[in-house]
Amino acid sequence: MITIARQSGGPGLFGTNVSGTSNAPVGGLTDPSGDALFRVIGGSNTRGMDILGSSLRLSDNGSTLNVTMQVTDLSHPASTALAITGANFLQYVTRWQFGNTIFYAAMENTAANGPIFYAGKAESIDLCSVSACFPHVITYPEPTFGGTTEPGIVQCPAGPSVSNPCSVTIAVNVADVGMTPTTAAASLLEEVGGYALAAAIQDGLETNATVEADTVPLEIDGVCCYNFRASVQNGPPPACHEADGDGDIQGARSGKASFSMDEDRCEDNDPEDVHAKDVDSNMDFQSTQILSVVFDDATNSVTMVGTGTDNGNPVTFTAVAVEGPAGIGTFSLTLSDGYTNSGTLLYGSIVLH
């Protein structure tokens, strides 16, 4: 559990009056760089866990809470995990209190760089002593353990740095965190904080036994805390990338395979979409939901993960587009029903901007 007490006025510990920032709602909070130490004593800064800021922004229609965290470098999760002993999962959690309930939005990644995005109501694990049993550990369960899958995006420049960091944004359906589109703007979210955690196991697998064995996530960095009410001060728009493309590549068996894509709606407000067709392989794919988008400016690529249909049958998919010279690049598509294909564009273009 994380408990922070901050005094903003009145007599302080040493007998003199103190002053500090008020609890008036704001759109976000920044954090100094270079403080993501592992180990805490004598350790070094872990760039992949070095939080630089946290912000919230409610969409104009009140239906989506965009939860954004800036981190120095999210483009090398394998190196980040290797730098922290026992880190199998890298968790970037933003949590807040709404009424008497703690809610959260999170991105979890591994060394394989397959981020998942989710949100929901926090859970707790009670531990007992001679005096009582009460919550000792707050958990933020993944989708298979009670959390709800949300769309999310990771964006990294070609050379991530403190002055030009990566960002992760989770587009949370307000209904999944206790609000409605009509009430969200006036809702007060208290004690908003963002945390970078290294975990041996997923939060949803934590039990009394594992907690007592000290497998709880290790906080590497955090930015805390602020209150948020969109009607008073909405946060800044999240960073925006756009990926547009259509064309043909060589078919998986023979002939040609066509594709089209439009990511992300933040620029042109068009629906996010991936479509592909390979007649000779009897593949006709249409996305239904984009769950994860990862832009990597270093490789000039975008990776999209989500759900869709192939000839009307439900599938999951991973699509990767790379912009090449003059917009001519490569496109690959992998479906859960076994279809996979990749190739250089024979016709068309891919533009990432």
C-alpha positions as CSV (number, residue, x, y, z in Angstrom):
1,M,0.0,0.0,0.0
2,I,1.1,3.6,-0.7
3,T,0.3,6.2,1.9
4,I,1.4,9.8,1.4
5,A,0.6,12.7,3.7
6,R,1.4,16.2,2.6
7,Q,0.9,19.3,4.7
8,S,0.3,22.6,2.8
9,G,-0.2,25.0,5.8
10,G,-0.1,25.6,9.5
11,P,2.5,24.7,12.1
12,G,5.1,22.2,10.8
13,L,7.2,19.5,12.5
14,F,9.8,22.0,13.6
15,G,7.4,24.5,15.1
16,T,7.3,27.0,12.2
17,N,4.5,27.5,9.7
18,V,4.8,25.6,6.4
19,S,3.4,26.3,3.0
20,G,2.8,24.1,-0.1
21,T,0.7,23.6,-3.1
22,S,-3.1,23.5,-2.7
23,N,-5.3,20.6,-3.4
24,A,-7.1,22.5,-6.2
25,P,-7.7,20.2,-9.2
26,V,-5.1,20.3,-11.9
27,G,-4.6,18.5,-15.2
28,G,-1.3,16.8,-14.3
29,L,1.9,16.7,-12.4
30,T,5.6,16.6,-13.4
31,D,8.4,14.6,-11.8
32,P,12.2,15.2,-11.8
33,S,14.3,13.0,-14.0
34,G,17.0,10.7,-12.9
35,D,15.3,9.3,-9.7
36,A,14.3,5.9,-10.9
37,L,17.0,4.2,-8.9
38,F,17.6,0.5,-8.7
39,R,19.0,-0.3,-6.2
40,V,17.8,2.6,-4.0
41,I,21.2,2.8,-2.2
42,G,24.1,2.9,-4.6
43,G,22.0,2.1,-7.6
44,S,21.7,3.8,-11.0
45,N,18.8,5.4,-12.9
46,T,16.6,3.1,-14.9
47,R,15.6,5.1,-18.0
48,G,12.7,2.7,-18.8
49,M,11.1,3.4,-15.4
50,D,12.0,7.1,-15.1
51,I,8.6,8.9,-14.9
52,L,8.6,12.5,-16.0
53,G,5.0,13.3,-15.7
54,S,1.4,12.2,-15.3
55,S,-1.8,13.8,-16.8
56,L,-5.5,13.1,-17.3
57,R,-7.7,14.4,-20.0
58,L,-11.4,13.8,-20.5
59,S,-12.7,13.6,-24.0
60,D,-15.2,16.3,-25.2
61,N,-18.1,13.8,-25.1
62,G,-17.2,12.7,-21.6
63,S,-16.9,9.0,-22.5
64,T,-13.2,8.5,-22.5
65,L,-10.6,9.4,-19.8
66,N,-7.1,9.6,-21.5
67,V,-4.6,8.6,-18.9
68,T,-1.0,9.6,-19.9
69,M,2.4,8.9,-18.4
70,Q,5.6,10.3,-19.7
71,V,8.7,8.0,-19.3
72,T,12.2,8.7,-20.5
73,D,12.5,5.6,-22.6
74,L,9.9,2.9,-23.2
75,S,11.4,1.6,-26.4
76,H,13.8,-1.0,-24.7
77,P,11.7,-3.1,-22.3
78,A,14.1,-6.0,-22.5
79,S,17.0,-3.8,-21.2
80,T,14.8,-2.3,-18.5
81,A,13.7,-5.8,-17.2
82,L,17.3,-7.0,-17.3
83,A,18.4,-4.0,-15.2
84,I,16.1,-4.9,-12.3
85,T,16.6,-8.2,-10.5
86,G,13.5,-10.5,-10.8
87,A,11.6,-8.2,-13.1
88,N,9.4,-10.3,-15.4
89,F,6.7,-7.7,-15.8
90,L,7.0,-3.9,-16.1
91,Q,3.9,-2.1,-14.9
92,Y,3.0,1.6,-15.4
93,V,0.1,2.3,-13.1
94,T,-1.9,5.4,-12.6
95,R,-4.3,5.2,-9.7
96,W,-6.8,7.5,-8.0
97,Q,-9.6,7.6,-5.5
98,F,-13.1,8.4,-6.6
99,G,-15.6,8.5,-3.7
100,N,-14.5,5.7,-1.4
101,T,-13.1,3.5,-4.2
102,I,-9.6,3.2,-5.7
103,F,-9.5,2.9,-9.5
104,Y,-6.6,2.5,-11.8
105,A,-5.4,2.5,-15.5
106,A,-2.3,0.6,-16.4
107,M,0.1,-0.7,-19.1
108,E,2.0,-3.9,-18.5
109,N,4.9,-5.0,-20.7
110,T,7.5,-7.7,-20.8
111,A,10.9,-8.2,-22.4
112,A,9.1,-9.4,-25.5
113,N,7.5,-6.0,-25.9
114,G,3.9,-6.9,-26.1
115,P,2.2,-4.3,-24.0
116,I,-1.4,-4.7,-22.7
117,F,-3.6,-1.9,-21.5
118,Y,-6.3,-2.2,-18.9
119,A,-8.3,-0.4,-16.1
120,G,-10.7,-1.0,-13.3
121,K,-11.2,-1.1,-9.6
122,A,-8.3,-2.0,-7.4
123,E,-8.4,-5.0,-5.2
124,S,-6.7,-5.8,-1.9
125,I,-5.1,-8.6,0.0
126,D,-5.6,-8.9,3.7
127,L,-2.8,-10.0,5.9
128,C,-3.2,-10.8,9.6
129,S,-1.2,-10.0,12.7
130,V,-1.9,-10.5,16.4
131,S,-4.1,-7.4,16.4
132,A,-6.2,-7.7,13.3
133,C,-6.5,-8.6,9.6
134,F,-6.7,-5.7,7.2
135,P,-5.5,-4.8,3.7
136,H,-1.8,-4.7,3.4
137,V,-1.4,-4.9,-0.4
138,I,-3.4,-3.1,-3.1
139,T,-3.4,-4.9,-6.5
140,Y,-4.2,-3.7,-10.0
141,P,-5.4,-6.9,-11.7
142,E,-4.8,-7.5,-15.4
143,P,-7.7,-8.2,-17.8
144,T,-7.8,-12.0,-17.2
145,F,-8.1,-11.4,-13.4
146,G,-10.8,-8.7,-13.2
147,G,-9.4,-5.7,-15.0
148,T,-11.0,-4.5,-18.3
149,T,-9.0,-4.3,-21.5
150,E,-8.8,-0.7,-22.8
151,P,-7.2,0.7,-26.0
152,G,-3.7,2.1,-25.5
153,I,-0.8,3.5,-27.3
154,V,3.0,3.8,-26.7
155,Q,4.8,6.5,-28.6
156,C,8.6,6.8,-28.7
157,P,10.8,9.2,-30.7
158,A,13.9,8.0,-32.6
159,G,16.1,9.0,-29.7
160,P,14.2,9.0,-26.4
161,S,15.6,11.5,-23.8
162,V,14.5,13.6,-20.8
163,S,13.7,16.4,-23.2
164,N,12.0,14.2,-25.7
165,P,10.6,11.2,-23.8
166,C,8.3,8.4,-24.7
167,S,4.6,8.4,-23.6
168,V,2.0,5.8,-22.8
169,T,-1.7,6.7,-23.0
170,I,-4.7,4.5,-22.0
171,A,-8.1,5.5,-23.4
172,V,-10.3,4.4,-20.5
173,N,-14.0,4.0,-20.9
174,V,-15.3,6.1,-18.0
175,A,-18.0,3.4,-17.3
176,D,-15.1,1.0,-16.3
177,V,-13.9,3.4,-13.6
178,G,-17.1,4.2,-11.9
179,M,-18.3,7.2,-13.9
180,T,-20.8,8.0,-16.7
181,P,-20.3,10.4,-19.7
182,T,-22.8,12.8,-18.2
183,T,-21.1,12.9,-14.8
184,A,-17.4,12.5,-15.6
185,A,-16.6,16.1,-16.1
186,A,-17.8,17.1,-12.6
187,S,-16.3,14.0,-10.9
188,L,-13.5,14.6,-8.5
189,L,-10.6,12.2,-8.8
190,E,-8.4,12.5,-5.7
191,E,-4.8,11.6,-5.0
192,V,-3.9,10.8,-8.6
193,G,-0.5,9.2,-8.8
194,G,1.6,7.4,-11.5
195,Y,4.0,4.6,-10.6
196,A,6.5,2.5,-12.5
197,L,6.6,-1.0,-10.9
198,A,8.8,-4.1,-11.5
199,A,7.0,-7.4,-10.8
200,A,8.0,-11.0,-10.6
201,I,4.4,-12.2,-11.2
202,Q,1.2,-10.5,-12.5
203,D,-0.9,-8.6,-9.9
204,G,-3.9,-10.9,-10.6
205,L,-1.8,-13.9,-9.4
206,E,-0.9,-12.4,-6.0
207,T,-2.3,-14.4,-3.0
208,N,-1.7,-14.3,0.7
209,A,1.0,-16.9,0.2
210,T,2.8,-15.0,-2.6
211,V,2.6,-11.7,-0.7
212,E,4.1,-13.2,2.4
213,A,6.9,-14.5,0.1
214,D,7.5,-10.9,-0.9
215,T,6.6,-11.2,-4.6
216,V,4.8,-7.8,-4.5
217,P,5.8,-5.3,-7.2
218,L,8.8,-3.1,-6.5
219,E,8.2,0.6,-7.0
220,I,11.1,2.1,-9.0
221,D,9.7,5.6,-9.5
222,G,6.5,7.5,-8.9
223,V,4.8,10.9,-9.3
224,C,2.3,11.8,-6.7
225,C,-0.2,13.3,-6.1
226,Y,-2.8,15.6,-7.5
227,N,-6.6,16.0,-7.7
228,F,-8.4,16.1,-11.1
229,R,-11.7,17.5,-12.1
230,A,-12.1,18.0,-15.9
231,S,-14.7,20.8,-15.5
232,V,-12.1,22.8,-13.5
233,Q,-8.9,22.0,-15.4
234,N,-8.7,19.3,-18.1
235,G,-5.2,17.9,-18.9
236,P,-3.3,18.4,-22.1
237,P,-4.1,16.4,-25.2
238,P,-2.0,13.2,-25.4
239,A,0.8,13.0,-27.9
240,C,-0.5,12.2,-31.4
241,H,0.9,10.0,-34.1
242,E,-0.9,9.1,-37.3
243,A,-0.4,6.1,-39.5
244,D,-2.0,5.9,-43.0
245,G,-1.4,3.3,-45.6
246,D,-2.8,1.1,-48.4
247,G,-1.4,-1.0,-51.1
248,D,-0.4,-4.5,-52.2
249,I,2.2,-7.0,-51.1
250,Q,2.9,-10.4,-52.4
251,G,0.2,-12.9,-51.4
252,A,1.0,-15.6,-48.8
253,R,0.6,-18.3,-51.5
254,S,0.5,-16.5,-54.8
255,G,-0.9,-13.4,-56.4
256,K,-1.3,-10.2,-54.4
257,A,-2.6,-9.3,-50.9
258,S,-4.1,-5.9,-50.4
259,F,-4.3,-3.9,-47.2
260,S,-5.4,-0.5,-45.8
261,M,-5.0,1.1,-42.4
262,D,-5.8,4.3,-40.5
263,E,-4.2,4.9,-37.1
264,D,-4.7,7.1,-35.0
265,R,-7.9,9.0,-34.9
266,C,-6.4,11.9,-32.9
267,E,-5.5,13.8,-36.1
268,D,-8.3,13.3,-38.6
269,N,-11.0,11.8,-36.2
270,D,-11.5,8.9,-38.6
271,P,-12.3,5.5,-37.1
272,E,-9.2,3.4,-36.5
273,D,-9.2,0.5,-39.0
274,V,-7.1,-2.3,-40.5
275,H,-8.4,-4.2,-43.5
276,A,-6.6,-6.8,-45.6
277,K,-7.5,-9.3,-48.3
278,D,-5.6,-12.2,-49.9
279,V,-7.9,-14.0,-52.4
280,D,-5.6,-16.9,-53.2
281,S,-5.3,-17.7,-49.4
282,N,-9.0,-17.2,-48.8
283,M,-8.3,-14.4,-46.3
284,D,-10.6,-11.4,-45.9
285,F,-9.8,-9.6,-42.7
286,Q,-11.5,-6.6,-41.0
287,S,-10.5,-5.2,-37.7
288,T,-13.2,-4.6,-35.1
289,Q,-11.2,-3.2,-32.2
290,I,-7.6,-1.8,-32.0
291,L,-6.3,-2.6,-28.5
292,S,-2.7,-1.6,-28.7
293,V,-0.7,0.7,-31.0
294,V,3.1,1.1,-30.6
295,F,4.9,3.8,-32.6
296,D,8.7,3.5,-32.8
297,D,10.3,6.4,-34.5
298,A,13.7,4.8,-34.3
299,T,12.6,2.0,-36.7
300,N,9.9,4.2,-38.4
301,S,7.3,1.5,-37.6
302,V,3.9,1.0,-36.0
303,T,2.7,-2.2,-34.4
304,M,-1.1,-2.7,-34.0
305,V,-2.8,-5.4,-32.0
306,G,-6.5,-6.1,-31.7
307,T,-9.5,-8.1,-32.7
308,G,-11.3,-8.6,-35.9
309,T,-12.9,-11.1,-38.3
310,D,-11.5,-13.3,-41.1
311,N,-14.3,-14.2,-43.5
312,G,-16.7,-13.4,-40.7
313,N,-14.9,-15.6,-38.1
314,P,-13.5,-13.9,-35.0
315,V,-9.7,-13.6,-34.7
316,T,-7.0,-11.6,-33.0
317,F,-4.4,-9.9,-35.1
318,T,-1.0,-8.3,-35.1
319,A,-0.1,-5.9,-37.9
320,V,3.3,-4.2,-38.4
321,A,3.8,-1.4,-40.9
322,V,7.2,0.2,-41.7
323,E,7.6,3.4,-43.7
324,G,10.4,3.2,-46.2
325,P,11.9,5.7,-48.7
326,A,9.2,7.8,-50.4
327,G,6.5,6.0,-48.3
328,I,7.3,2.6,-49.8
329,G,7.8,0.2,-46.9
330,T,6.7,-3.2,-45.6
331,F,3.5,-4.6,-44.2
332,S,2.9,-7.8,-42.2
333,L,-0.2,-9.4,-40.8
334,T,-0.6,-12.3,-38.4
335,L,-4.0,-13.7,-37.5
336,S,-4.8,-16.2,-34.7
337,D,-6.4,-18.6,-37.2
338,G,-3.0,-19.3,-38.7
339,Y,-2.7,-16.8,-41.5
340,T,0.6,-14.9,-41.7
341,N,2.2,-12.9,-44.4
342,S,4.7,-10.0,-44.9
343,G,6.3,-8.3,-47.7
344,T,7.5,-5.1,-49.4
345,L,4.9,-2.9,-51.0
346,L,4.4,-3.7,-54.7
347,Y,2.0,-0.7,-54.9
348,G,0.8,2.0,-52.6
349,S,2.4,3.7,-49.6
350,I,2.8,3.8,-45.9
351,V,3.1,7.2,-44.1
352,L,3.7,7.6,-40.4
353,H,3.6,11.1,-39.0
